[in-house]
Amino acid sequence: MFTLFIMMMERVGLIILLAFLLVNVSFFKKILLNRQLLSAKIKLIAIFATFAIISNFTGIVITDNQLLPGDFSTVLNADTSIANTRTLAIGVAGIIGGPFVGVGVGIIAGIHRVMQAGGTSLFYIVSSILVGCLAGYIGRNYIRLNKMPSTKKAFLLGTLMESIQMVFILFFSPTLEQGWLLVRFIAVPMILLNAIGTLIFITIISSTQKQEEQLRAVQTHDVLDLAAKTLPYFREGLTQESCGAVAKIIQKYTKVAAISMTDNHQILAHVGVGSDHHIPELDVMTSLSLDVLQTGHLTIARSKSAIGCSNPNCRLHAAIVIPLKSNDQIAGTLKMYFTDVNDLTHVEENMAEGLATIFSSQLELGEIEAQSKLLKDAEIKSLQAQVNPHFFFNAMNTIAALMRRDVTQSRQLLLQLSQYFRSNLQGARQTTITLEQELAHINAYLALEQARFPDRYTVSYDIEEGLESLAVPPFCLQVLVENAIRHAFHSRKTDNLIRVTMTRQGQTVRLCVRDNGFGINPEKYALLGHEPVPSVEGTGTALENLNKRLAGLFGPDSTLHFTTTAEGTRVTFKLPFERNSDTL
């Protein structure tokens, strides 16, 4: 029995060695990741059936309790048995692949064992199928959870499977006495070693799975970090500057030999090996990239010829080419190059598929943001173009009346009117102007109003030094000053004061326009800035217009706030402290 134990250890060791080699092959790793699929199950049947047949061929022939090594030509007779690790292969197959795989391997292994016996001992087919079915039934729960049994459970399962085989040998041998003598001789070493073998086999697979999970967790963290760093550049679209920055970031995280990016026509960036001939601004040069641009499918090349680079000295021997899409249209490609084809594993393939989705989404996000900005700018400029068109008619009437008695003043007013409308045109083209330009606009407006109503209004400024170049929306103060002139004082002809103050508070600037008028009607107060408030003087859209522009440019925190009493009204709002950089 001890000799049998030692010889069986050799056979189990062979199976374990094959298992160790198997789990380090990317082909088998892919099968394990997709073992719920029928195609993966068929592949598992083929792999473990091969293991079982090897176990049959390398078994230990037992005749009258004498041990003889078996080989591929061994044919057993009715008085001969064979100790092997067939049950180990069947049990592990069922645990890993479920009932379908377990039964499939059991049928093949059992038929082969019967063939070894010259067509006798048919019970081996039944016992092998039963072992495979039972192991598969137990394994299906682990498949559903994508886990493996613990070491203790794996040992117990191995013990159970081989014990079933011993029961069949006991009761289906030619005589019960022969069966008992054989089982007594082989049961302990076979049950023990097959249980240990099952434990080790499952442990190897489980450890490999855990390593893959840990690798995926690290990779997921890196991919998320990578996505966060590339997002600002992909928002800019596919340009040489943005793609150059993105390529450097991707190579840093993926450690591949080279990263290349293209649009539909030319190379935009290439970082790493091959940068001497994969040069930005050249047309797309590899046939591989051209195929991906045409088909829109991720493609993998595992040879230099498959890449299709025309340079004979190119050291790139493998590549993954990812199509970059935006709105279901091919926008370009991202290529991950390798100098050694063995560096291109299924981990890199999975990462590439994930990056394709992330980067395409980032490109779409950039386009959406760009379109949104264009729409917002168009809306704001449309609102600005609507500011006070009726003012022109009042000013012209005033100038026409003055021309009869004061030509010089009329000329000055025409110049002010020209300044006023020049500012209007400027405001219609730009979303922000300098505070200095806005104050010039107010002064032009006030000059025209003072000509109509001399000495009726006094406007003063209290502006903190250094704010002259502050970026402000066009007409933001002019609208408030005009609103006070038209609505705050009713028919009062003197002592009408308006004060404009501006103070910096950290990274914001507080703007305030205050008057000493009669306050706002409570019925209209709640509507100001939110919807038109019609009056005898106009349509009441100016404040709503301004509020929309402030919210669109700087967010809801910059909208207008009103405070009103019988002694006057104060309108305040805040702007970020930014210097204007727009040009005319």
C-alpha positions in Angstrom: 0.0 0.0 0.0 2.9 2.4 0.8 4.4 1.7 -2.6 1.0 2.4 -4.3 0.9 5.6 -2.3 4.3 6.8 -3.5 3.5 5.8 -7.1 0.1 7.6 -6.9 1.8 10.7 -5.6 3.8 10.8 -8.8 0.6 10.6 -10.9 -1.1 13.3 -8.9 2.0 15.5 -9.1 1.9 15.2 -12.9 -1.8 16.4 -13.0 -0.9 19.2 -10.6 2.0 20.3 -12.8 -0.3 20.3 -15.8 -2.8 22.3 -13.8 -0.2 24.9 -12.8 0.9 25.3 -16.4 -2.7 25.5 -17.6 -3.8 28.3 -15.3 -0.9 30.4 -16.5 -2.1 30.3 -20.1 -4.2 33.2 -21.1 -6.4 30.9 -23.2 -7.5 29.1 -20.1 -7.9 32.3 -18.1 -10.4 33.6 -20.7 -12.3 30.3 -20.5 -12.6 30.7 -16.7 -13.8 34.2 -17.0 -16.6 33.1 -19.4 -17.3 29.6 -18.1 -21.1 30.3 -18.1 -21.0 30.3 -22.0 -21.6 27.1 -23.9 -18.5 27.6 -26.0 -16.4 27.9 -22.8 -18.0 24.7 -21.4 -17.2 22.7 -24.6 -13.5 23.9 -24.3 -13.5 22.8 -20.6 -14.8 19.4 -21.6 -12.0 19.0 -24.1 -9.3 20.1 -21.6 -10.4 18.0 -18.7 -11.3 15.0 -20.8 -7.7 15.1 -22.0 -6.6 15.2 -18.4 -8.7 12.2 -17.6 -7.4 10.2 -20.5 -3.8 11.0 -19.5 -4.8 9.7 -16.0 -6.0 6.5 -17.5 -2.9 6.0 -19.6 -0.5 6.8 -16.7 -2.4 4.7 -14.2 -0.8 1.9 -12.1 -1.9 -1.6 -13.1 -2.8 -3.8 -10.3 -2.9 -7.7 -10.7 -3.2 -9.9 -7.6 -2.1 -6.9 -5.4 1.0 -6.6 -7.6 1.8 -3.1 -9.0 2.8 -2.6 -12.6 3.3 0.7 -14.4 0.9 1.3 -17.2 1.5 2.8 -20.6 -0.4 3.9 -23.7 -0.5 0.3 -25.0 -1.8 -1.3 -21.8 -4.9 -3.4 -22.2 -6.6 -4.6 -19.0 -8.3 -8.0 -18.5 -11.1 -9.0 -16.2 -8.7 -9.8 -13.4 -6.7 -6.5 -13.7 -7.5 -3.1 -12.3 -5.8 0.3 -12.6 -5.2 3.0 -10.0 -5.3 6.5 -11.5 -6.4 10.1 -11.1 -9.3 10.0 -13.5 -11.8 10.8 -10.8 -9.8 13.9 -9.8 -10.0 15.2 -13.4 -13.8 14.5 -13.6 -14.5 16.1 -10.2 -12.5 19.2 -10.8 -14.2 19.6 -14.2 -17.6 19.5 -12.6 -16.7 21.9 -9.9 -15.3 24.4 -12.4 -17.7 24.0 -15.3 -21.0 22.7 -13.7 -23.1 19.6 -14.5 -22.8 19.9 -18.3 -19.0 19.9 -18.2 -18.8 17.3 -15.4 -21.1 14.8 -17.2 -19.3 15.4 -20.5 -15.9 14.7 -19.1 -17.4 11.7 -17.2 -18.8 10.1 -20.3 -15.5 10.5 -22.3 -13.3 9.3 -19.3 -15.6 6.4 -18.6 -15.7 5.2 -22.2 -12.0 5.4 -22.4 -11.6 3.4 -19.2 -13.9 0.7 -20.6 -12.0 0.6 -23.8 -8.8 0.0 -21.8 -10.5 -3.0 -20.3 -11.4 -4.4 -23.7 -15.1 -3.4 -23.4 -15.6 -4.9 -20.0 -16.3 -3.2 -16.6 -19.1 -1.0 -18.1 -19.8 0.3 -14.6 -16.9 2.8 -15.0 -19.0 4.8 -17.4 -21.9 5.0 -14.9 -19.6 5.8 -12.0 -17.8 8.5 -14.0 -21.0 10.1 -15.1 -22.3 10.1 -11.5 -19.2 11.7 -10.2 -19.3 14.4 -12.9 -23.0 15.1 -12.4 -22.6 15.3 -8.6 -19.5 17.5 -8.8 -21.2 19.7 -11.4 -24.3 20.1 -9.3 -22.2 21.2 -6.3 -20.1 23.4 -8.5 -22.9 25.3 -10.2 -23.5 27.5 -7.1 -19.8 28.5 -7.1 -20.1 29.3 -10.8 -23.0 31.6 -10.1 -21.0 33.4 -7.5 -17.9 33.3 -9.7 -16.0 31.7 -6.8 -14.1 28.4 -5.9 -14.7 26.1 -2.9 -12.5 26.6 0.1 -9.6 24.3 0.7 -11.6 22.3 3.3 -14.6 21.9 1.0 -12.3 21.0 -2.0 -10.7 18.2 0.1 -14.1 16.9 1.2 -15.4 17.0 -2.4 -12.3 15.1 -3.6 -12.8 12.5 -0.8 -16.5 12.1 -1.8 -15.9 11.7 -5.5 -13.2 9.0 -5.1 -15.3 7.2 -2.4 -18.2 6.9 -4.9 -15.7 5.2 -7.3 -14.6 2.8 -4.5 -18.3 1.8 -3.9 -18.8 1.0 -7.6 -15.6 -1.1 -7.6 -16.7 -2.9 -4.5 -20.1 -3.9 -5.8 -19.5 -4.3 -9.5 -16.3 -6.3 -9.5 -16.7 -10.0 -10.8 -17.1 -11.1 -7.2 -17.7 -9.2 -3.9 -14.6 -10.9 -2.5 -12.4 -9.6 -5.4 -14.0 -6.2 -5.0 -13.2 -6.1 -1.3 -9.6 -7.2 -1.7 -9.0 -4.5 -4.4 -10.8 -1.7 -2.5 -8.9 -2.6 0.7 -5.7 -2.3 -1.2 -6.2 0.9 -3.1 -8.9 2.9 -1.3 -6.8 4.7 1.3 -4.1 6.0 -1.0 -6.5 6.8 -3.9 -9.0 8.6 -1.8 -6.4 10.5 0.2 -4.3 11.5 -2.9 -7.2 12.3 -5.1 -8.6 14.5 -2.3 -5.3 16.3 -1.9 -5.0 16.6 -5.7 -8.5 18.2 -5.9 -7.6 20.5 -3.1 -4.3 21.6 -4.8 -5.9 21.9 -8.2 -8.8 24.1 -6.9 -6.4 26.1 -4.8 -4.2 26.9 -7.8 -7.2 28.0 -9.8 -8.6 30.0 -6.9 -5.2 31.7 -6.4 -5.0 32.6 -10.0 -8.5 34.1 -9.9 -7.7 36.2 -6.9 -4.6 37.5 -8.6 -6.6 38.4 -11.6 -9.2 40.1 -9.4 -6.4 42.1 -7.6 -4.9 43.0 -10.9 -8.2 44.1 -12.2 -8.8 46.2 -9.1 -5.5 47.9 -9.5 -6.1 48.3 -13.2 -9.6 49.8 -12.5 -8.1 52.3 -10.1 -5.5 53.2 -12.7 -8.0 53.5 -15.5 -10.3 55.8 -13.4 -7.3 57.9 -12.5 -6.2 57.9 -16.2 -9.7 58.9 -17.2 -9.8 61.8 -14.8 -6.4 63.1 -16.1 -7.3 62.7 -19.8 -10.8 64.2 -19.6 -9.8 67.9 -19.8 -7.8 67.2 -22.9 -10.5 65.0 -24.7 -12.9 67.9 -24.0 -10.8 70.0 -26.3 -11.3 67.4 -29.1 -8.7 65.6 -31.2 -5.9 68.1 -31.8 -2.1 67.7 -31.8 -1.8 69.5 -28.5 -4.5 67.6 -26.7 -3.5 64.2 -28.2 0.1 64.8 -27.3 -0.7 65.3 -23.7 -3.1 62.4 -23.6 -0.6 60.0 -25.2 2.0 60.8 -22.6 -0.5 60.2 -19.8 -1.7 56.9 -21.2 1.9 55.6 -21.7 2.8 56.5 -18.2 -0.1 54.5 -16.8 -0.1 51.5 -19.2 3.7 51.1 -19.5 3.3 50.0 -23.2 6.1 50.6 -25.7 4.3 53.4 -27.6 1.0 55.2 -27.8 -0.2 56.8 -31.0 -3.3 58.8 -31.7 -4.9 59.8 -35.1 -7.9 61.5 -36.4 -9.5 60.2 -39.6 -6.6 61.3 -41.8 -3.3 61.9 -40.0 -1.2 61.1 -37.0 -1.8 63.6 -34.2 0.6 62.2 -31.6 3.1 59.3 -31.2 5.0 58.8 -27.9 7.5 56.1 -27.3 9.2 53.5 -29.6 8.9 54.4 -33.3 8.6 58.1 -32.8 11.3 58.6 -35.4 9.0 57.6 -38.2 5.5 57.7 -36.8 5.5 61.4 -36.9 2.6 63.8 -36.2 1.2 65.6 -39.2 2.0 62.6 -41.5 -0.9 60.7 -43.0 -2.1 57.6 -41.2 0.6 55.1 -42.3 -0.3 51.6 -41.0 -2.8 49.4 -42.8 -4.0 48.3 -39.4 -5.1 51.8 -38.5 -6.8 52.3 -41.9 -8.7 49.1 -41.4 -10.0 50.2 -38.0 -11.0 53.6 -39.3 -13.0 51.8 -42.0 -14.6 49.1 -39.9 -14.9 50.9 -36.5 -13.9 47.7 -34.6 -11.2 47.2 -32.0 -8.4 45.2 -33.7 -5.4 43.3 -32.4 -2.2 42.7 -34.3 0.3 40.0 -33.0 3.0 40.4 -35.7 4.9 43.2 -37.4 3.4 42.3 -40.7 -0.1 42.6 -39.2 0.6 46.1 -38.0 1.5 47.1 -41.6 4.1 49.7 -40.9 6.1 50.5 -44.1 9.3 51.2 -42.2 11.5 48.0 -42.3 13.3 49.1 -39.1 10.2 49.5 -37.0 10.6 47.7 -33.7 6.8 47.5 -33.0 5.7 43.9 -33.2 2.2 43.9 -31.7 -0.6 46.4 -31.3 -4.1 47.1 -30.1 -6.0 49.7 -32.1 -9.0 51.3 -30.5 -11.6 53.2 -32.5 -12.5 56.5 -30.9 -16.2 57.4 -31.6 -18.3 60.4 -31.2 -22.1 60.3 -31.9 -21.6 56.9 -33.5 -19.1 58.3 -36.0 -15.4 57.3 -36.1 -13.4 60.3 -34.9 -10.0 58.7 -34.9 -7.9 55.9 -33.3 -5.9 55.2 -30.2 -3.1 52.7 -30.7 -1.2 50.8 -28.0 2.1 49.3 -29.3 4.3 46.5 -28.0 7.8 45.6 -28.9 7.2 42.0 -27.6 4.1 40.2 -28.6 4.1 38.3 -25.2 3.4 41.6 -23.5 0.0 41.8 -25.2 -2.1 39.7 -22.8 -5.9 39.5 -22.2 -5.4 42.0 -19.4 -4.3 44.6 -21.9 -7.1 43.6 -24.3 -9.7 44.1 -21.5 -8.2 47.4 -20.6 -8.2 48.6 -24.2 -11.9 47.8 -24.5 -12.6 49.8 -21.4 -10.5 52.7 -22.5 -12.3 52.7 -25.9 -15.6 53.3 -24.1 -14.3 55.9 -21.7 -12.4 57.9 -24.3 -15.3 57.9 -26.7 -17.6 59.1 -24.0 -15.1 61.9 -23.1 -15.0 63.0 -26.7 -18.8 63.1 -26.9 -18.9 65.0 -23.6 -16.4 67.5 -25.1 -18.6 68.0 -28.2 -21.7 68.4 -26.1 -20.1 71.0 -23.9 -18.8 72.8 -26.9 -22.3 72.8 -28.5 -23.8 73.9 -25.2 -21.3 76.8 -24.9 -22.1 77.9 -28.4 -25.8 77.8 -27.7 -25.4 79.7 -24.5 -23.2 82.3 -26.1 -25.7 82.7 -28.9 -28.5 83.1 -26.4 -26.6 85.6 -24.4 -25.7 87.7 -27.4 -29.2 87.5 -28.6 -30.4 88.9 -25.3 -27.8 91.6 -25.4 -28.9 92.7 -28.9 -32.4 93.3 -27.5 -31.3 95.9 -24.9 -33.3 99.2 -25.2 -33.8 99.6 -29.0 -36.5 102.2 -28.3 -33.9 104.5 -26.6 -32.7 105.4 -30.1 -35.9 107.1 -30.9 -36.0 109.2 -27.7 -32.4 110.3 -28.3 -33.0 111.3 -31.9 -36.1 113.3 -30.9 -34.0 115.1 -28.3 -31.2 115.9 -30.7 -33.6 117.1 -33.4 -35.2 119.5 -30.9 -31.8 120.8 -29.8 -30.5 121.4 -33.3 -32.8 124.4 -33.6 -31.2 126.3 -30.7 -27.8 124.7 -29.8 -25.9 123.1 -32.7 -22.8 122.5 -30.5 -24.7 120.6 -27.9 -26.5 118.6 -30.6 -23.1 117.6 -32.1 -21.9 116.5 -28.7 -25.1 114.4 -28.2 -24.6 112.8 -31.6 -21.1 111.8 -30.6 -22.5 110.4 -27.3 -25.2 108.5 -29.3 -22.5 107.1 -31.5 -20.6 106.0 -28.5 -23.7 104.4 -27.0 -24.5 102.3 -30.1 -20.9 101.4 -30.6 -21.0 100.0 -27.1 -24.3 98.2 -28.0 -22.6 96.6 -31.1 -19.6 95.6 -29.0 -21.8 94.0 -26.4 -23.7 92.0 -29.0 -20.4 90.4 -30.1 -18.8 89.8 -26.7 -20.0 88.1 -23.6 -17.9 90.2 -21.3 -16.3 93.7 -21.5 -14.1 95.7 -19.1 -15.7 97.8 -16.4 -14.1 100.8 -18.0 -16.0 100.2 -21.2 -19.3 99.6 -19.2 -18.8 103.0 -17.4 -18.2 104.7 -20.7 -21.5 103.3 -22.0 -23.3 104.5 -18.9 -21.9 108.0 -19.3 -23.0 108.1 -22.9 -26.5 107.1 -21.9 -26.6 109.7 -19.0 -25.4 112.5 -21.3 -28.4 111.8 -23.6 -30.8 111.6 -20.6 -29.5 114.8 -19.0 -30.1 116.5 -22.3 -33.8 115.5 -22.1 -34.1 116.2 -18.4 -31.4 118.7 -17.3 -30.4 118.5 -13.6 -33.1 115.9 -12.8 -30.7 113.1 -11.9 -27.4 112.8 -10.1 -25.3 109.7 -10.6 -22.2 109.1 -8.5 -19.6 106.3 -8.4 -17.7 104.7 -5.5 -15.5 102.1 -7.2 -12.6 100.4 -5.5 -9.2 101.1 -7.2 -7.9 98.3 -9.4 -11.2 97.2 -10.8 -11.1 99.1 -14.1 -10.3 95.9 -16.1 -12.8 93.7 -14.3 -14.8 91.4 -16.7 -18.4 92.4 -16.6 -21.4 91.4 -18.8 -22.3 94.3 -21.2 -25.0 96.6 -20.0 -25.1 95.0 -16.5 -24.8 98.4 -14.8 -26.4 100.5 -17.5 -29.6 98.5 -17.3 -29.8 99.1 -13.5 -29.1 102.8 -13.8 -31.6 103.2 -16.6 -34.2 101.2 -14.7 -33.8 103.5 -11.7 -34.1 106.6 -13.9 -37.3 105.4 -15.5 -39.1 103.8 -12.6 -37.6 104.9 -9.2 -38.6 108.6 -9.0 -42.0 108.8 -10.6 -42.6 112.5 -11.5 -40.2 114.0 -8.9 -38.0 116.5 -10.7 -35.2 117.2 -8.2 -33.0 115.4 -5.6 -33.0 112.1 -7.6 -29.8 110.4 -6.6 -28.3 107.2 -8.0 -25.1 105.7 -6.5 -23.0 102.9 -8.1 -20.6 101.2 -5.7 -18.2 98.3 -6.3 -16.0 96.6 -3.7 -13.8 93.5 -3.9 -14.5 90.7 -1.4 -11.8 88.1 -1.8 -12.2 86.5 -5.2 -15.6 88.1 -5.9 -16.7 91.7 -6.5 -19.9 93.1 -5.1 -21.7 95.6 -7.4 -24.6 97.7 -6.1 -26.8 100.3 -7.7 -28.8 102.3 -5.1 -31.4 105.1 -5.5 -33.4 107.3 -3.2 -36.7 106.8 -5.1 -40.1 105.7 -3.8 -39.4 101.9 -3.7 -41.0 99.1 -5.7 -44.6 98.1 -5.7 -45.0 94.9 -3.6 -47.1 93.3 -6.3 -44.2 93.7 -8.8 -41.3 93.1 -6.3 -41.5 89.2 -6.3 -41.5 89.2 -10.2 -38.5 91.4 -10.8 -35.7 89.6 -12.6 -37.8 86.4 -13.1 -40.3 87.5 -15.7 -41.4 90.6 -17.6 -43.0 93.3 -15.5 -44.9 95.5 -17.9 -45.4 99.2 -17.0 -46.3 102.5 -18.6 -42.6 103.1 -19.3 -41.9 99.8 -21.2 -42.2 96.0 -21.5 -40.3 95.2 -18.2 -38.0 92.7 -19.9 -34.6 94.4 -19.1 -34.1 93.0 -15.6 -35.2 89.5 -16.6 -32.8 89.8 -19.6 -29.9 90.8 -17.3 -30.7 88.1 -14.8 -30.6 85.4 -17.4 -27.3 86.6 -18.7 -25.8 86.7 -15.3 -27.0 83.2 -14.5 -25.8 81.9 -17.9 -22.3 83.4 -17.5 -21.5 83.0 -13.8 -24.2 80.7 -12.3 -27.2 81.3 -10.0 -25.1 82.9 -7.2 -24.5 85.9 -9.4 -28.1 86.8 -10.0 -29.8 90.1 -8.9 -30.9 90.7 -5.3 -33.4 93.5 -4.6 -33.9 95.4 -1.4 -36.6 98.1 -1.4 -38.3 100.5 1.1 -40.2 103.7 0.9 -36.9 105.5 0.9 -35.4 103.8 -2.1 -34.2 100.6 -3.7 -30.9 98.8 -3.8 -30.0 96.2 -6.4 -26.9 94.0 -5.8 -25.1 91.2 -7.5 -21.7 89.5 -7.4 -19.2 88.7 -10.1 -16.0 86.6 -9.9 -12.8 88.7 -9.8 -11.6 88.1 -13.4 -9.9 90.5 -15.7 -11.4 90.7 -19.2 -9.4 89.0 -22.0 -11.9 89.3 -24.9 -10.9 91.5 -27.8 -13.1 93.6 -30.1 
